[in-house]
């Protein structure tokens, strides 16, 4: 039997399916105002009870005494829903975190290890500027404009810092995209426009810390972590 990979008729069809898997990641505290605080974007994988985001999106501390929890928010028709979650795997080196929903499931996105090439069409869906625009996922389309190391040697020793030195010891490649991400897009899935399969994870802050050390102001370039590092984390954590 020959397996035929599904191909959607248009990007609009892909988005219709994908946006059901994309969530806002933040914290929830019953007695706080507002009760929910937005920190970044995430997307459901596996059987729908795991959510992927950037490690830097997660709060440094959760106030358990005040019943604060990590939570994900998503739109279901006219209503915004919330589900509680906990971190079950973190890879700080590649800035990836996996959350497990304490209850409930979401439609899951499929990951792919297919070869990514410069010039390849991609899209990413997330929550730019967070809940300021409401819980309405937004999609941007572009191409993989370059595949390059996460950190590059600097011309001046004064530009060195501890983070850059650590990454220079064992650099890995990341995807540079020509589509613009905004604060809040961290953790958004980058996916193939024809199949909706995830090839990477948008990273708004982590990579810029070492990729753009010579710039006085960060560029508008968007970077993404290749999905193979998520696959490695899932296997290492027995989540796959």
Order of alpha helices (4+ residues) and beta strands (2+ residues): alpha-beta-beta-beta-beta-beta-beta-beta-beta-alpha-beta-beta-beta-alpha-beta-alpha
